[in-house]
Amino acid sequence: MKVFELDLPGARAVFSTRQGGVSEPPYDTLNLGILTDDEREAVAENRRRLAERVGVEREHVAMGRQVHGADLQEWTEMQQVAWPPVAQRGARPPVALREVDGHVTDLDGVALLVLVADCLPVALAGGGRVAMVHCGWRGLAAGILERAVERFDEPPTAAIGPGIGRCCYEVGPEVLDAFGAAGPHLDLRAVAVGQLEGAGVTDVRHVELCTSCNPDLFFSHRRDDGVTGRQAGVVLRA
């Protein structure tokens, strides 16, 4: 399994790729997205493999139902944390996930996870706390990064994982206007860095790879016209 890993103060950030799983095309191979049309059993095995690679029990991976918003969930008790089992197609999900696009905790042994396929996964760490944030343009425009930084007593260190680059991210006036940007291409990474710096974060680290430009490494919603898998950003206390 190929992953990109960055050390942060008291924490590790891990960014998965599409390599090292069992899914068949077009979700080959390490698809983690249960809301795709991939086989449920394959997604379950891929999730097990990622948890093993990160070094936590599968049941100690915390995630939510992402809605491109700005809400975060604080995980304060180990009993809350359970990466829900994968239901059979058409079955009612066994665990109701909260609609959140970010997670914060100071618990040991808990991995915070977001799923991405062009959006930026952003990890934060400092003062014994960690956060993982799903950053598409809507979440960034709604202030999710600033909200996450506010959960720390002091400005944390940030790690921004792979996401769609300016080279491949042509957007319309609605998106450009949200950031006062000139088009037609938006640099989502530069937007995230600017917001982090505006919130007082001075140490920002990167896995600066474009998901759309690297089909051998990453799923890309835009490149693949929506028929694609999901990779993950994960952070946990070291």
Secondary structure as the mmCIF struct_conf table of DSSP 4:
data_model
#
loop_
_struct_conf.conf_type_id
_struct_conf.id
_struct_conf.beg_label_comp_id
_struct_conf.beg_label_asym_id
_struct_conf.beg_label_seq_id
_struct_conf.end_label_comp_id
_struct_conf.end_label_asym_id
_struct_conf.end_label_seq_id
STRN STRN1 VAL A 3 LEU A 8
TURN_TY1_P TURN_TY1_P1 PRO A 9 GLY A 10
STRN STRN2 ALA A 11 SER A 16
BEND BEND1 ARG A 18 ARG A 18
BEND BEND2 GLY A 20 GLY A 20
HELX_LH_PP_P HELX_LH_PP_P1 SER A 23 GLU A 24
TURN_TY1_P TURN_TY1_P2 PRO A 25 PRO A 26
BEND BEND3 TYR A 27 TYR A 27
TURN_TY1_P TURN_TY1_P3 ASP A 28 LEU A 30
TURN_TY1_P TURN_TY1_P4 ILE A 34 LEU A 35
BEND BEND4 THR A 36 ASP A 38
HELX_RH_AL_P HELX_RH_AL_P1 ARG A 40 VAL A 54
TURN_TY1_P TURN_TY1_P5 GLY A 55 GLY A 55
BEND BEND5 VAL A 56 VAL A 56
HELX_RH_3T_P HELX_RH_3T_P1 ARG A 58 HIS A 60
STRN STRN3 VAL A 61 ALA A 62
BEND BEND6 HIS A 68 GLY A 69
STRN STRN4 LEU A 72 TRP A 75
HELX_RH_3T_P HELX_RH_3T_P2 MET A 78 GLN A 80
HELX_LH_PP_P HELX_LH_PP_P2 PRO A 84 GLN A 88
TURN_TY1_P TURN_TY1_P6 ARG A 89 GLY A 90
BEND BEND7 ALA A 91 ALA A 91
HELX_LH_PP_P HELX_LH_PP_P3 ARG A 92 PRO A 93
BEND BEND8 PRO A 94 VAL A 95
HELX_LH_PP_P HELX_LH_PP_P4 ALA A 96 ARG A 98
BEND BEND9 ASP A 101 ASP A 101
STRN STRN5 GLY A 102 THR A 105
TURN_TY1_P TURN_TY1_P7 ASP A 108 GLY A 109
STRN STRN6 ALA A 111 VAL A 116
BEND BEND10 ALA A 117 CYS A 119
STRN STRN7 LEU A 120 GLY A 126
TURN_TY1_P TURN_TY1_P8 GLY A 127 GLY A 128
STRN STRN8 ARG A 129 CYS A 135
HELX_RH_AL_P HELX_RH_AL_P2 TRP A 137 ALA A 142
TURN_TY1_P TURN_TY1_P9 GLY A 143 GLY A 143
HELX_RH_AL_P HELX_RH_AL_P3 ILE A 144 VAL A 149
TURN_TY1_P TURN_TY1_P10 GLU A 150 ARG A 151
BEND BEND11 PHE A 152 GLU A 154
STRN STRN9 THR A 157 ILE A 160
STRN STRN10 GLY A 163 GLY A 163
HELX_RH_3T_P HELX_RH_3T_P3 ARG A 166 CYS A 168
STRN STRN11 GLU A 170 GLU A 170
HELX_RH_AL_P HELX_RH_AL_P4 PRO A 173 PHE A 179
TURN_TY1_P TURN_TY1_P11 GLY A 180 GLY A 180
BEND BEND12 GLY A 183 PRO A 184
STRN STRN12 HIS A 185 HIS A 185
HELX_RH_AL_P HELX_RH_AL_P5 LEU A 188 GLY A 198
TURN_TY1_P TURN_TY1_P12 ALA A 199 GLY A 200
STRN STRN13 VAL A 204 HIS A 206
STRN STRN14 CYS A 210 CYS A 210
TURN_TY1_P TURN_TY1_P13 THR A 211 CYS A 213
TURN_TY1_P TURN_TY1_P14 PRO A 215 LEU A 217
TURN_TY1_P TURN_TY1_P15 HIS A 221 GLY A 226
STRN STRN15 GLN A 231 ARG A 237
#
